Amino acid sequence: MADEVQAASPLRAVVEVVARALVDQPDAVRVVETEKRGAAVLELTTAPGDLGKIIGRQGRTAAAFRTLVSVTAEHYGQRATLDIRD
C-alpha cells in the first residue's frame, strides 16, 4: 500500500488518506484521477454506507474536503475538483 500512495499524484494521495480516515471501510475507498480542460478531476468512490461520512452534516465535510483539494492543487500549481460518487 505504501508503494501505491507514493506512485499516486500528491492530490490523489491527499484524497485517499483523508477519505480512508473518515470511513468505516477504508479498503473500499477508490480515487480515480483524470484531466478535464487543464484541471485534475478526482472521483472518490466509497462503500455505500460510508457516503454519509464523506458528505457530513449539511455537506460541511464534503465542502471542507473540496477546499482541501483546491488548496493542495494550488500548492502544486494546478487546478483540481473533487467529485464524490455513490
N, C-alpha and C positions, 0 to 999 in steps of 0.2 A: 504494500500500500504506500509506503514512503516513496518508492520509485515513481508511482503513479502521480503523486502530488508534485514531485519535482519536475516531471516531464510536462505537466499541465502549465498553461499560462498563469501568471500571477492572479489574474481576475478569476479564473476558474477555480484556482486553489482557495481563494478567499471565500467564494460562494460555497464550495464543498465543506470547508472547515466549519463555517458558521452554521450551515444547514444541518450538518451532522450533529452539532452540539445542541440544536434546538429540538430535534425529533426523537421519537421513541425507537424508531427502526433506522439507525444510521446507514445500514448496508443497502437500504432501498433508495438512498439519495443518488440521483443521476444528474449530471450537469453536461449539457451539450453546448459547445461554443461555435457560433457561426458568425459570418460577417455580412452586414447588410448596409449598403450606402456608406461605406467607410467607418462604420461603427460596429463594435463587437456586440453580439446578441447572445446572452447566456440564458438557456432554457433549463429551468430547475424542475425536476420531477421527484416526487416523494411517494411514500406509501399513502393510500387514500386516507387513512386515519390520522396521518401526520400533517395533512394540508392545513388544518386549522392552526396548528402550532406555528407554521411558517407565516400565515396571514396575520394572526394575532387579533386582539380585540379591536374592532372597528378599523382593521387594516394597518394598525400602527406598526406592528413588527415588519410587515411587508414594506411599508414606506421607509422605515429605517434601513432595512436590508437594501432597498434600491438606492438610497442615499449613500450607503457604504460602497456599493458597486460603482456609483458615479464618481465618488471621491477617489477610490482606488484607481479607476481608469484615468482620471485626471492626473494623478501622481505619475503614471506611466506615459502621459502624453497621448492618451486615447480617449475615445468616447465609447460608452457602453450602456446597455439597458439590460434589465433582468425581467424575464418572463417566467411567471410561476404557472406551471402546467398541472392539471389534475388528472 
